[in-house]
Amino acid sequence: MSLVSFVLVYLMMFMIVFFMSLPFAINSPEEHIEGHANSAPEKSNIRLKFFISLVISFIPTFLIYWIVKSGFLNTFISNF
């Protein structure tokens, strides 16, 4: 797996983890503010979710890297 492949896999894993983390810890306000959607969150913590996603994305990326480098899939498929 080349560096470019590693970066692309990391970016895909980051996007998946980031979009999965978006609905967590969202509180909609009790009172409706004029001009805002009823479902607009009070505080979305988007920066925290972004940085946590950056860190967590390394776990599945290294797992995929290990699977590709070790030839695990080739061995697994050849046994069938």
Secondary structure, DSSP 8 states (H G I E B T S, - for coil): --HHHHHHHHHHHHHHHHHHHTTTT----SS--TTS-TT--S---HHHHHHHHHHHTHHHHHHHHHHHHHTHHHHHHHT-
